[in-house]
Amino acid sequence: MTAEPVWSVDPRTGKPREQVAVEATAEDVDRAVRAAHAARGALADRTARAALLRTAAELLDEAQARVVETADAETALGPARLTGELARTTAQLRYFADIVDEGAFLDVRISLPDPDTTPPTPDLRRMKIPLGVVAVYAASNFPLAFSVPGGDTASALAAGCPVVIKAHPYHPATSELCAALLRRAAVKAGLPEDVVVLVHGFDAGVELIRHPLVAAAGFTGSVNGGRALFDAAAARPVPIPFHGELGSLNPVVVTEAAAEERAEELAAGLAGSMTLGQGQFCTKPGFVLAPAGAAGERFTAALTAALKDAEPGVMLAPRMRGHFLTATYEDAQEDGIEAPVQPGPGGPHTVVPGYLLTDAATLLQGGRQVLLRETFGPVTLVARYASREEISAVLALVPGNLTATLHTADEDPEAASLLAELAPLAGRLLVNGWPTGVAVADAQHHGGPYPATTTPFTSVGGTAIERWLRPITYQSTPQHLLPPELRDDNPLGIPRF
């Protein structure tokens, strides 16, 4: 059987650029996973894996011009955006190196013997250990920060887990380049290069989730694709954790007081957020509840003005562009839906942004919930509400999200109760801000109720490392048999709780 070629495609023209690889067969995936599994012991050295992360950051920084040029040629995201994304990616790698050095992620807890408790407490020493080989599925919209050198890879390596990465077909050349840099960094850090392995192809992704030596998986992508892999992970003879980020509407509620105070400012902010990166952010505000009446009319008029002369832009791939055009056209044909600025083609390979407008009462009609789903691209749906009760009724229909946003004003009597209603819907709540942009920080949470994610964990921030660890307790174990992290003399200086 002939291996299928993997082509890098220019989204600005739709034409192939170069063949960069071939799709992995089942045998190739097996070899890749076994090679990564064989390398896992070397990652037990925390000093070496911190060095790997820092060296990877250095090599990516040194190769900035080539990485940005390659990624732009495959994604059309532009040098400015990609330069910033690369800086975020390398900062994240160094951030996790610091976490490895500090050691608190091991969550060491020691309970000394106490015969007076009921029941008596023996000597108990608890820490976290790596799960094993992690399968990472690269994202389409972030070829760096959520792909080969991105957060799933960085946090898994920090935890001590080797990774096998399934490259995204929209940026295979970028994936090959970054994987080569990570493998080189491993060798420079004194580790086997196979702590990072790359495979290509749809079938390879399916084989990967089924492989018995894969211990966990991280995914960023569509609801359909993610759910299929999630189900496969659960159906294995030995099920494994599947940490998937699948889809998010990221609802926004604009109170009447906020619209009266700053309708034009809010419209400008929404236009900027929903069109950032051609609307291809997982945190794009895709649904807005705004008041009916004079203040609401000012808001929608300003949004129309902000979007009607927007420049056309290129989406990540022709297929993605086609889905966007089909979905927005079909939605605009629904009864009760207007398109003050119709999203559509801007040329043979571009799209223009827009927004759809309806009333909350329309969404509350039977069968209209289909409009409350993520549409990838530069579009949002604005629904005008006539009462506080309509806000609550519509929010009850909204699925789980990464973010939820409340725009309010000082002394707004509805603010506290609305924020309380938004809290069950999302993993990150914003007040008087916009959700695009996710800081890498200890307190960050990038996750949310299904379908935003399949687990309660975050894929951004220091606690992302928790996805790739499991706790283990040693009971009544002699000092010489304990891991160094749990010994009384604490030779590694690990924080204890």
C-alpha positions in Angstrom: 0.0 0.0 0.0 1.4 3.4 -1.0 1.7 6.0 1.7 -0.4 9.1 1.0 1.6 12.3 0.6 1.1 15.2 3.0 1.1 18.5 1.3 1.6 22.0 2.6 -1.1 24.2 1.1 -1.2 28.0 0.6 -4.6 29.2 1.9 -4.1 32.5 0.0 -4.3 30.6 -3.3 -5.5 27.2 -2.4 -2.5 25.7 -4.2 -0.1 23.1 -2.8 3.3 24.5 -1.8 5.3 21.3 -1.2 5.1 17.8 0.0 6.5 17.7 3.5 5.8 14.1 4.7 3.7 11.0 4.1 0.8 9.9 6.3 1.7 7.4 9.0 0.5 3.8 8.7 -0.6 1.8 11.7 2.9 0.3 11.8 4.4 3.8 11.8 2.2 4.9 14.7 3.2 1.8 16.6 6.9 2.5 16.1 6.4 6.1 17.2 4.5 5.3 20.4 7.0 2.5 21.3 9.9 4.8 20.7 8.4 7.5 23.0 7.5 4.9 25.6 11.1 3.6 25.6 12.3 7.2 26.2 10.1 7.9 29.2 12.6 6.8 31.8 15.0 9.5 30.8 12.4 12.2 31.6 12.5 11.2 35.3 15.4 13.5 35.6 13.7 16.9 36.4 16.9 18.9 35.7 17.1 17.4 32.3 13.5 18.0 31.4 13.7 21.6 32.6 16.7 22.0 30.4 14.8 20.5 27.5 12.0 23.1 27.8 14.4 26.0 28.0 16.6 24.7 25.2 13.5 24.2 23.0 12.5 27.9 23.7 16.0 29.0 22.7 16.0 27.1 19.5 12.6 28.3 18.5 13.6 31.9 19.2 16.8 31.4 17.1 14.7 30.0 14.3 12.0 32.8 14.6 12.3 34.1 11.0 12.0 30.6 9.5 9.2 29.5 11.8 7.1 32.6 11.2 7.7 32.5 7.5 6.7 28.8 7.3 3.6 29.2 9.5 2.4 32.3 7.6 2.8 30.5 4.3 0.5 27.7 5.6 -2.0 29.7 7.7 -2.1 33.3 6.3 -2.2 34.5 9.9 0.4 37.1 9.2 3.9 37.8 10.5 2.8 40.1 13.3 0.3 37.7 14.8 2.7 34.7 14.4 5.6 36.6 15.9 3.5 37.3 18.9 2.3 33.7 19.0 5.9 32.4 18.9 6.9 34.7 21.8 3.9 33.3 23.8 5.0 29.8 22.9 8.6 30.2 24.0 7.6 32.1 27.2 5.2 29.2 28.0 8.1 26.6 27.6 10.2 28.6 30.0 7.3 29.0 32.4 6.9 25.2 32.6 10.7 24.8 33.1 10.4 27.1 36.1 7.4 24.9 37.4 9.6 21.8 37.0 12.4 23.4 38.9 10.2 24.6 41.8 8.6 21.2 42.2 5.3 22.2 43.9 3.4 20.4 41.0 4.4 17.1 42.6 1.9 18.0 45.4 4.0 16.2 48.1 2.0 15.6 51.2 3.2 13.7 54.3 1.1 12.4 57.2 3.3 11.1 60.0 2.2 8.2 62.1 -0.4 8.9 64.7 -1.8 6.0 66.8 -4.4 8.3 68.5 -6.5 9.0 65.4 -9.5 6.8 64.5 -8.5 4.7 62.7 -4.8 5.0 63.6 -2.7 6.8 60.9 0.3 5.0 59.5 3.2 6.8 57.8 1.7 8.1 54.5 3.6 9.9 51.9 1.9 11.1 48.7 3.1 12.7 45.5 2.2 12.7 41.8 3.9 10.8 39.1 3.7 11.0 35.2 1.0 8.9 33.4 3.2 7.9 30.5 3.1 8.6 26.7 0.7 11.5 25.9 -0.9 11.8 22.5 -1.2 15.5 21.5 -3.5 16.6 18.6 -2.4 19.9 17.2 -4.9 22.7 16.7 -5.7 24.3 13.3 -5.9 27.9 14.5 -2.7 28.2 16.6 0.1 26.5 14.7 2.5 27.2 17.5 0.9 27.9 20.9 -1.6 25.0 20.7 0.2 22.7 18.3 3.6 20.9 18.2 5.5 23.2 20.7 2.4 24.4 22.4 0.8 24.0 25.9 -0.1 20.4 25.7 3.4 19.4 24.7 5.1 21.7 27.1 3.0 20.7 30.1 3.3 16.9 29.3 7.0 17.1 29.0 7.1 19.1 32.2 5.2 16.4 33.9 7.7 13.8 32.7 5.6 12.4 29.9 7.0 11.8 26.4 4.7 13.0 23.6 3.5 11.7 20.2 2.0 14.6 18.3 -0.5 14.2 15.5 0.2 17.2 13.2 -2.6 19.3 11.9 -3.1 19.0 8.1 -3.4 22.8 7.8 0.2 23.4 8.8 2.3 20.2 8.3 5.5 22.0 7.3 5.4 24.2 10.5 4.8 21.0 12.5 7.8 19.3 11.0 10.0 22.3 11.6 8.9 22.7 15.2 9.2 18.9 15.9 12.7 18.9 14.6 13.7 21.8 16.9 12.1 20.1 19.9 13.9 16.8 19.1 17.2 18.7 18.8 16.5 20.4 22.1 16.1 17.0 23.7 19.5 15.8 22.5 21.1 19.0 23.6 19.6 18.4 27.1 21.0 14.9 27.2 17.7 13.2 26.5 16.6 10.8 23.7 15.1 12.7 20.8 12.1 10.3 20.9 10.7 12.1 23.9 9.0 14.0 21.1 7.7 12.2 18.0 5.5 13.5 15.2 3.0 11.7 12.9 0.7 12.8 10.1 -2.7 11.7 8.9 -6.3 11.2 9.9 -5.9 7.5 10.3 -2.8 8.0 12.4 -4.8 10.1 14.8 -7.3 7.2 15.3 -4.5 4.6 15.7 -2.8 6.9 18.2 -5.8 7.1 20.6 -6.2 3.3 20.4 -2.6 2.4 21.1 -2.2 0.5 24.4 0.9 2.4 25.4 -0.7 5.8 25.1 -1.7 6.9 28.6 -3.6 10.1 28.0 -4.5 12.6 25.2 -4.8 16.3 24.6 -6.9 17.7 21.8 -8.0 21.1 20.5 -10.4 21.1 17.6 -14.0 20.5 16.5 -16.8 19.1 18.5 -17.4 16.2 16.0 -13.7 15.2 15.8 -13.0 15.6 19.5 -16.1 13.7 20.5 -15.1 10.8 18.2 -11.7 10.6 19.8 -13.1 11.0 23.3 -15.5 8.1 22.7 -12.6 6.0 21.3 -10.5 6.8 24.4 -13.4 5.7 26.7 -14.0 2.5 24.6 -10.5 1.2 24.9 -10.0 -2.0 27.0 -8.2 0.3 29.4 -9.8 3.7 29.1 -7.5 6.8 29.3 -8.1 10.4 30.1 -9.0 12.5 27.1 -8.6 16.2 27.7 -10.4 17.8 24.7 -11.2 21.4 23.9 -14.1 21.1 21.4 -16.2 24.2 21.0 -17.3 27.4 22.6 -19.9 30.1 21.9 -18.5 32.5 24.5 -21.7 34.3 25.3 -21.7 38.0 26.1 -24.5 39.8 28.1 -24.7 43.6 27.7 -26.9 45.1 30.3 -29.2 48.0 29.5 -27.2 50.3 31.8 -24.0 49.4 30.0 -25.6 50.0 26.6 -26.9 53.4 27.7 -23.5 54.4 29.1 -21.2 53.3 26.2 -23.0 51.6 23.3 -20.5 52.8 20.7 -17.5 51.7 22.7 -19.0 48.3 23.3 -19.7 47.8 19.6 -16.2 48.7 18.7 -14.8 46.3 21.3 -17.1 43.5 20.0 -16.1 44.1 16.4 -12.4 43.9 17.3 -12.8 40.8 19.3 -15.0 38.8 16.9 -12.8 39.6 13.9 -9.4 39.0 15.6 -7.5 36.4 13.6 -10.5 36.3 11.2 -12.7 35.1 14.0 -10.7 31.9 14.3 -10.1 32.1 18.1 -11.7 29.5 20.4 -12.6 32.4 22.6 -14.3 34.5 20.0 -17.5 36.1 21.3 -20.0 34.2 19.1 -23.3 35.3 20.8 -24.4 38.6 22.4 -27.5 39.4 24.3 -28.1 43.1 24.0 -31.1 45.2 25.1 -34.0 46.1 22.8 -34.9 49.8 22.7 -32.9 53.0 22.0 -29.7 52.0 23.7 -29.7 48.6 22.0 -30.3 50.3 18.6 -27.3 52.6 19.2 -25.2 49.4 19.9 -26.3 47.6 16.7 -26.0 50.7 14.6 -22.4 51.1 15.8 -21.6 47.5 15.2 -23.0 47.7 11.7 -20.8 50.8 11.0 -17.7 49.0 12.4 -18.2 45.9 10.3 -19.6 47.1 7.0 -16.3 48.4 5.6 -14.1 45.7 7.1 -11.3 44.4 4.9 -11.6 40.8 3.5 -9.3 38.3 5.1 -8.0 34.8 4.4 -9.1 31.9 6.6 -6.8 29.0 7.6 -7.9 26.7 4.8 -10.3 26.6 1.8 -12.3 23.9 3.6 -12.7 26.1 6.7 -13.7 29.0 4.5 -16.4 26.8 2.8 -17.9 25.8 6.1 -18.0 29.4 7.3 -19.8 30.6 4.1 -22.3 27.7 4.1 -23.1 28.1 7.8 -23.6 31.9 7.8 -25.7 31.8 4.6 -28.0 29.1 6.0 -28.3 30.9 9.4 -29.2 34.1 7.6 -32.1 32.4 5.8 -33.8 31.3 9.1 -37.1 33.0 9.9 -36.6 35.9 12.3 -32.9 36.3 11.5 -31.6 39.5 9.9 -28.1 40.2 8.5 -27.3 43.9 8.9 -23.9 43.0 7.7 -23.9 39.7 5.8 -20.8 37.6 6.2 -19.7 36.2 2.9 -17.0 35.9 0.3 -14.6 38.8 -0.2 -13.0 37.2 -3.2 -11.9 33.8 -4.4 -10.0 33.0 -1.3 -11.2 35.5 1.3 -14.2 36.3 3.5 -15.7 39.5 4.9 -17.0 39.6 8.5 -20.5 40.3 9.5 -23.2 39.7 12.1 -26.7 38.3 12.4 -29.5 39.9 14.4 -32.5 38.4 16.0 -34.8 38.7 19.1 -34.5 36.6 22.2 -38.1 35.6 21.6 -37.1 34.0 18.3 -34.4 31.9 20.0 -36.9 30.7 22.5 -39.1 29.2 19.8 -38.8 25.4 19.5 -36.0 24.1 17.4 -34.1 27.4 17.2 -31.3 26.3 19.5 -29.3 25.3 16.4 -28.4 29.0 16.1 -26.6 28.7 19.5 -23.6 26.8 18.3 -20.1 27.9 17.4 -19.5 29.1 13.9 -15.8 29.3 13.2 -14.9 32.6 11.5 -15.7 36.3 11.7 -19.4 36.3 12.7 -21.5 36.8 15.8 -25.2 36.5 16.6 -26.8 39.4 18.4 -30.1 38.7 20.1 -32.2 41.6 21.5 -33.9 40.9 24.8 -37.0 42.7 26.0 -36.8 41.8 29.7 -34.6 40.3 32.4 -36.6 37.2 32.2 -35.7 36.7 28.6 -32.0 36.9 29.4 -32.4 34.0 31.9 -34.5 32.0 29.5 -32.0 32.3 26.7 -29.0 31.6 28.9 -30.7 28.4 30.0 -30.3 27.2 26.4 -26.6 28.0 26.1 -24.2 25.0 26.2 -20.9 24.9 28.1 -18.2 27.5 27.2 -14.7 28.5 27.7 -15.7 32.0 28.6 -18.7 34.1 29.5 -18.7 37.9 29.6 -20.8 40.5 31.4 -20.8 44.2 30.3 -22.3 46.3 33.1 -22.2 49.8 34.5 -21.5 51.2 38.0 -24.3 50.5 40.4 -26.1 48.2 37.9 -28.7 46.3 39.9 -28.6 43.3 37.6 -24.9 42.7 37.6 -24.5 40.3 40.6 -27.4 38.1 39.6 -26.4 38.0 35.9 -22.8 37.0 36.9 -24.2 34.2 39.0 -26.2 32.9 36.1 -23.2 33.0 33.8 -20.9 31.2 36.3 -22.3 27.7 35.5 -21.8 28.2 31.8 -18.0 28.8 31.6 -14.6 28.3 33.0 -13.6 32.0 32.8 -15.8 34.9 33.6 -15.0 38.4 32.3 -16.6 41.7 33.4 -16.3 44.7 31.1 -13.7 43.0 28.9 -13.4 40.8 25.8 -12.5 37.1 25.9 -10.0 36.8 23.1 -6.5 36.5 24.5 -5.6 34.0 27.2 -2.8 34.9 29.5 -0.4 32.1 30.6 -0.5 32.5 34.4 -0.9 30.4 37.5 -4.6 31.5 38.0 -5.6 31.0 34.4 -8.4 28.5 33.5 -8.9 27.6 29.9 -11.6 25.1 30.0 -15.3 24.8 30.8 -18.4 22.6 30.9 -19.0 20.3 27.9 -18.7 20.9 25.0 -16.1 23.5 25.8 -13.9 20.8 27.3 -14.3 17.1 28.2 -12.7 17.4 31.6 -12.6 20.0 34.4 -8.9 20.8 33.8 -7.3 23.7 32.0 -5.0 23.6 29.0 -3.4 27.0 29.7 -1.5 28.0 32.9 0.5 26.2 35.4 -2.2 23.8 36.5 -2.4 22.4 33.0 0.4 20.0 34.1 -2.1 18.2 36.4 -3.7 16.5 33.4 -0.7 14.3 32.9 -0.1 13.2 36.5 -1.6 10.7 38.9 -1.2 10.5 42.7 0.5 7.7 44.5 0.9 7.1 48.2 3.7 5.2 49.9 2.6 3.6 53.2 5.0 2.6 56.0 7.9 2.6 53.5 11.5 2.6 54.8 13.5 5.7 54.0 15.9 4.0 51.6 13.0 2.7 49.5 11.2 6.0 49.2 11.6 8.3 46.2 14.0 11.2 47.0 11.0 13.6 46.9 9.4 11.9 49.9 12.4 11.3 52.2 12.7 13.0 55.5 15.9 14.8 54.5 14.2 16.1 51.3 17.4 16.2 49.3 15.7 17.8 46.3 14.2 20.6 48.3 10.6 19.9 47.1 7.8 22.0 48.6 5.6 20.1 50.9 2.0 20.6 51.9 
